[in-house]
Amino acid sequence: PQGVSNKGFVQEFLNEPLSHHTYFKIGGPCRKLVVPETTEELLGVLQALRTAGEPYFVLGLGSNLLVSDDGFEGTVVKVHRFDTSVAIESRS
């Protein structure tokens, strides 16, 4: 990865190729990829993204997913390490 940091315990990768995270190994870079380790970190990341108005996508194992070579102009939140399911409610 071109840029890697660790804010708290959440790993953060800048300009990360999504081809490294999809089953079919295709896809351009996302602006940022974050990998929270705990449910609390996940909730904190999602709240921060919503507050900032940052476009985001929650990624599991990357199967059944085709990503454009142009990538994603936002943050990808990778949750493949979670053993429990996560439900996200929309509050419109």
Backbone as a chain_set.jsonl record, in Angstrom:
{"seq": "PQGVSNKGFVQEFLNEPLSHHTYFKIGGPCRKLVVPETTEELLGVLQALRTAGEPYFVLGLGSNLLVSDDGFEGTVVKVHRFDTSVAIESRS", "coords": {"N": [[0.813, -1.198, 0.0], [0.381, 2.274, -0.694], [0.097, 4.326, 1.214], [0.043, 3.979, 4.636], [-1.458, 3.952, 7.776], [-2.091, 3.934, 11.313], [-4.654, 4.616, 13.1], [-5.481, 4.806, 16.281], [-6.553, 1.628, 16.749], [-7.43, 1.043, 14.29], [-6.683, 0.059, 11.124], [-5.449, 1.896, 8.365], [-5.399, 2.549, 4.943], [-4.151, 4.323, 2.21], [-5.15, 5.201, -1.092], [-5.52, 2.528, -1.873], [-5.393, -0.355, -3.896], [-8.326, -1.881, -4.955], [-8.363, -4.289, -6.142], [-6.812, -5.954, -4.656], [-8.501, -6.864, -2.762], [-10.726, -8.182, -3.681], [-12.487, -11.039, -4.918], [-12.262, -11.609, -7.675], [-10.007, -10.219, -8.295], [-9.911, -7.65, -9.448], [-10.194, -4.12, -9.972], [-9.836, -0.677, -9.354], [-8.121, 1.878, -7.38], [-9.221, 2.85, -4.069], [-10.035, 5.863, -2.331], [-9.498, 5.721, 0.398], [-8.94, 2.946, 2.552], [-10.213, 1.343, 5.3], [-9.734, -0.742, 8.161], [-11.373, -1.827, 10.661], [-10.974, -3.345, 13.91], [-12.652, -4.076, 15.96], [-16.117, -4.161, 17.036], [-16.818, -1.748, 18.227], [-14.902, -0.005, 17.154], [-15.664, -0.162, 14.467], [-18.248, 0.99, 14.568], [-17.513, 3.566, 15.395], [-15.957, 4.416, 13.191], [-17.894, 4.383, 11.12], [-19.695, 6.319, 12.092], [-18.04, 8.597, 12.07], [-17.551, 8.819, 9.309], [-20.134, 9.304, 8.328], [-20.711, 11.735, 9.622], [-18.784, 13.384, 8.462], [-19.701, 13.383, 5.894], [-18.601, 11.74, 4.012], [-18.415, 9.612, 1.221], [-18.988, 6.117, 1.428], [-18.317, 2.564, 1.465], [-19.195, -0.618, 2.595], [-17.277, -3.447, 2.88], [-17.113, -6.924, 2.658], [-15.932, -10.083, 2.295], [-15.327, -9.719, -0.363], [-16.328, -11.211, -2.46], [-18.531, -11.872, -5.229], [-18.484, -9.3, -6.267], [-17.809, -6.685, -8.406], [-15.472, -4.312, -9.272], [-14.895, -1.162, -10.656], [-12.181, -0.266, -12.849], [-11.576, 2.322, -12.454], [-11.84, 2.683, -9.792], [-12.894, 3.728, -6.477], [-14.186, 6.677, -5.283], [-13.999, 7.323, -2.423], [-14.325, 6.071, 0.93], [-13.543, 2.765, 1.791], [-14.761, 0.377, 3.943], [-13.524, -2.32, 5.439], [-14.718, -5.327, 6.598], [-14.131, -7.996, 7.021], [-13.071, -9.53, 9.089], [-14.832, -9.863, 11.139], [-16.751, -11.932, 13.26], [-19.365, -11.829, 13.864], [-22.626, -10.787, 12.764], [-23.446, -7.61, 11.366], [-25.769, -5.096, 11.644], [-26.936, -2.311, 9.943], [-28.715, 0.536, 10.413], [-30.694, 2.778, 8.611], [-31.131, 6.184, 9.067], [-33.069, 8.273, 8.01]], "CA": [[0.0, 0.0, 0.0], [1.158, 3.502, -0.798], [0.071, 5.047, 2.478], [-0.547, 3.167, 5.692], [-1.361, 4.518, 9.115], [-2.86, 3.197, 12.297], [-5.294, 5.573, 13.993], [-6.007, 3.911, 17.298], [-6.26, 0.277, 16.286], [-8.033, 0.91, 12.964], [-5.695, 0.189, 10.055], [-5.888, 2.808, 7.311], [-4.569, 2.466, 3.747], [-4.505, 5.361, 1.25], [-5.029, 4.812, -2.503], [-5.375, 1.074, -1.875], [-6.054, -1.024, -5.016], [-9.381, -2.79, -4.525], [-8.059, -5.6, -6.717], [-6.206, -6.757, -3.586], [-9.535, -7.194, -1.779], [-11.878, -8.791, -4.333], [-12.296, -12.416, -5.366], [-11.856, -11.63, -9.074], [-8.736, -9.488, -8.384], [-10.02, -6.487, -10.321], [-10.667, -2.912, -9.31], [-8.878, 0.394, -9.129], [-7.909, 2.278, -5.987], [-10.178, 3.663, -3.324], [-9.349, 6.976, -1.675], [-9.01, 5.218, 1.679], [-9.494, 1.689, 3.014], [-10.014, 1.205, 6.74], [-10.013, -2.083, 8.651], [-11.563, -1.826, 12.108], [-10.759, -4.652, 14.537], [-13.721, -4.366, 16.912], [-17.422, -3.566, 16.725], [-16.78, -0.356, 18.673], [-14.152, 0.736, 16.144], [-16.519, -0.088, 13.278], [-19.281, 2.001, 14.809], [-16.849, 4.87, 15.401], [-15.585, 4.74, 11.81], [-19.116, 4.703, 10.368], [-20.204, 7.603, 12.585], [-17.149, 9.648, 11.574], [-17.777, 8.961, 7.869], [-21.439, 9.964, 8.148], [-20.579, 13.128, 10.08], [-17.97, 14.1, 7.477], [-20.338, 13.335, 4.576], [-17.713, 10.978, 3.134], [-19.025, 8.414, 0.639], [-18.311, 4.913, 1.896], [-18.839, 1.262, 1.075], [-18.785, -1.649, 3.537], [-16.809, -4.597, 2.121], [-16.873, -8.153, 3.414], [-14.852, -10.899, 1.733], [-15.022, -9.282, -1.721], [-16.864, -12.087, -3.5], [-19.734, -11.325, -5.879], [-18.284, -7.856, -6.35], [-16.979, -6.19, -9.493], [-15.11, -2.916, -9.031], [-14.37, -0.486, -11.834], [-10.758, 0.06, -12.859], [-11.477, 3.704, -11.974], [-11.82, 2.643, -8.333], [-13.995, 4.297, -5.69], [-13.812, 7.981, -4.72], [-14.501, 7.385, -1.065], [-13.695, 5.169, 1.887], [-14.021, 1.392, 1.876], [-14.633, -0.164, 5.296], [-13.412, -3.775, 5.276], [-15.173, -5.963, 7.841], [-13.998, -9.445, 6.83], [-12.585, -10.197, 10.301], [-15.881, -9.954, 12.139], [-17.45, -13.204, 13.347], [-20.777, -11.568, 14.084], [-23.234, -9.972, 11.728], [-23.627, -6.212, 11.723], [-26.933, -4.483, 10.997], [-26.823, -0.862, 9.885], [-30.024, 1.127, 10.205], [-30.715, 4.084, 7.977], [-31.932, 7.173, 9.803], [-33.315, 9.353, 7.052]], "C": [[0.853, 1.257, 0.0], [1.197, 4.278, 0.504], [-0.622, 4.206, 3.518], [-0.397, 3.915, 6.998], [-2.228, 3.688, 10.037], [-3.409, 4.206, 13.293], [-6.014, 4.78, 15.064], [-5.597, 2.51, 16.885], [-6.866, 0.02, 14.916], [-6.931, 1.094, 11.923], [-6.276, 1.053, 8.951], [-4.885, 2.755, 6.164], [-5.055, 3.526, 2.759], [-4.245, 4.865, -0.167], [-4.805, 3.306, -2.663], [-6.092, 0.456, -3.081], [-7.106, -2.016, -4.495], [-9.199, -4.178, -5.126], [-7.416, -6.525, -5.681], [-7.248, -7.305, -2.612], [-10.784, -7.812, -2.392], [-11.51, -10.175, -4.864], [-11.748, -12.473, -6.795], [-10.576, -10.836, -9.333], [-8.769, -8.365, -9.41], [-10.477, -5.302, -9.484], [-9.547, -1.922, -9.058], [-8.82, 0.791, -7.658], [-9.116, 2.982, -5.374], [-9.371, 4.776, -2.646], [-8.711, 6.505, -0.366], [-9.683, 3.888, 1.961], [-9.194, 1.596, 4.503], [-10.456, -0.189, 7.166], [-10.147, -2.019, 10.17], [-11.428, -3.234, 12.667], [-11.902, -5.049, 15.464], [-15.022, -3.709, 16.454], [-17.436, -2.097, 17.104], [-16.024, 0.513, 17.672], [-14.971, 0.897, 14.873], [-17.572, 0.991, 13.442], [-18.692, 3.404, 14.807], [-16.475, 5.336, 14.01], [-16.816, 5.164, 11.017], [-19.701, 6.042, 10.802], [-19.356, 8.756, 12.056], [-17.364, 9.888, 10.079], [-19.102, 9.679, 7.593], [-21.36, 11.437, 8.514], [-19.824, 13.964, 9.057], [-18.625, 14.152, 6.102], [-19.504, 12.597, 3.552], [-18.467, 9.792, 2.535], [-18.245, 7.189, 1.103], [-19.048, 3.668, 1.418], [-18.316, 0.253, 2.085], [-18.507, -2.922, 2.747], [-16.584, -5.777, 3.048], [-15.689, -8.89, 2.827], [-14.518, -10.543, 0.289], [-15.483, -10.23, -2.81], [-18.151, -11.464, -4.034], [-19.675, -9.804, -5.993], [-17.353, -7.542, -7.512], [-16.744, -4.71, -9.269], [-14.491, -2.357, -10.302], [-12.864, -0.277, -11.717], [-10.515, 1.498, -12.408], [-11.466, 3.767, -10.456], [-13.05, 3.262, -7.713], [-13.506, 5.567, -5.018], [-14.419, 8.154, -3.336], [-13.735, 6.404, -0.204], [-14.352, 3.802, 1.832], [-13.728, 0.906, 3.289], [-14.657, -1.683, 5.171], [-13.704, -4.452, 6.605], [-15.047, -7.479, 7.784], [-13.595, -10.193, 8.096], [-13.661, -10.407, 11.361], [-16.561, -11.312, 12.089], [-18.951, -13.021, 13.527], [-21.329, -10.738, 12.939], [-23.439, -8.56, 12.263], [-24.82, -5.684, 10.953], [-26.785, -2.979, 11.076], [-28.188, -0.31, 9.542], [-29.871, 2.493, 9.567], [-31.614, 5.0, 8.774], [-32.136, 8.387, 8.915], [-34.325, 10.324, 7.6]], "O": [[1.917, 1.299, 0.618], [2.236, 4.834, 0.858], [-1.753, 3.764, 3.312], [0.671, 4.452, 7.294], [-3.003, 2.843, 9.589], [-2.71, 4.607, 14.224], [-7.039, 4.152, 14.796], [-4.411, 2.241, 16.693], [-6.822, -1.109, 14.427], [-6.315, 2.157, 11.847], [-7.462, 0.954, 8.637], [-3.68, 2.895, 6.373], [-6.255, 3.617, 2.5], [-3.246, 4.192, -0.422], [-4.0, 2.871, -3.487], [-7.28, 0.711, -3.278], [-6.793, -2.888, -3.684], [-9.815, -5.139, -4.666], [-7.473, -7.747, -5.82], [-6.924, -8.113, -1.741], [-11.798, -7.957, -1.709], [-10.358, -10.434, -5.213], [-10.874, -13.286, -7.093], [-10.106, -10.782, -10.47], [-7.805, -8.144, -10.144], [-11.074, -5.469, -8.42], [-8.459, -2.284, -8.61], [-9.399, 0.124, -6.8], [-9.913, 3.615, -6.066], [-8.169, 4.634, -2.421], [-7.565, 6.83, -0.057], [-10.861, 3.709, 1.651], [-8.046, 1.754, 4.919], [-11.408, -0.75, 6.623], [-9.155, -2.14, 10.888], [-11.732, -4.209, 11.979], [-12.099, -6.235, 15.727], [-15.023, -2.822, 15.6], [-18.006, -1.279, 16.382], [-16.444, 1.631, 17.372], [-14.976, 1.968, 14.266], [-17.765, 1.816, 12.548], [-19.302, 4.333, 14.277], [-16.649, 6.508, 13.674], [-16.793, 6.18, 10.324], [-20.156, 6.818, 9.962], [-19.896, 9.781, 11.639], [-17.36, 11.034, 9.63], [-19.176, 10.553, 6.729], [-21.884, 12.289, 7.796], [-20.178, 15.117, 8.81], [-18.161, 14.884, 5.228], [-19.675, 12.8, 2.35], [-19.099, 9.037, 3.273], [-17.016, 7.205, 1.166], [-20.215, 3.71, 1.029], [-17.128, 0.257, 2.404], [-19.376, -3.422, 2.032], [-15.946, -5.649, 4.093], [-14.566, -8.388, 2.853], [-13.514, -11.022, -0.238], [-15.081, -10.085, -3.965], [-18.776, -10.635, -3.372], [-20.683, -9.115, -5.837], [-16.244, -8.071, -7.592], [-17.689, -3.941, -9.096], [-13.664, -3.007, -10.942], [-12.335, -0.129, -10.615], [-9.401, 1.858, -12.028], [-11.118, 4.802, -9.887], [-14.114, 3.32, -8.33], [-12.528, 5.544, -4.27], [-15.253, 9.033, -3.117], [-12.642, 5.963, -0.557], [-15.579, 3.695, 1.828], [-12.601, 1.008, 3.774], [-15.688, -2.266, 4.837], [-13.039, -4.195, 7.609], [-15.808, -8.177, 8.455], [-13.773, -11.409, 8.154], [-13.414, -11.064, 12.372], [-16.911, -11.796, 11.013], [-19.718, -13.968, 13.357], [-20.579, -10.066, 12.231], [-23.588, -8.353, 13.467], [-24.873, -5.812, 9.73], [-26.537, -2.429, 12.149], [-28.758, -0.644, 8.503], [-29.002, 3.273, 9.956], [-32.737, 4.631, 9.118], [-31.452, 9.4, 9.059], [-34.663, 11.304, 6.936]]}, "num_chains": 1, "name": "protein.A"}
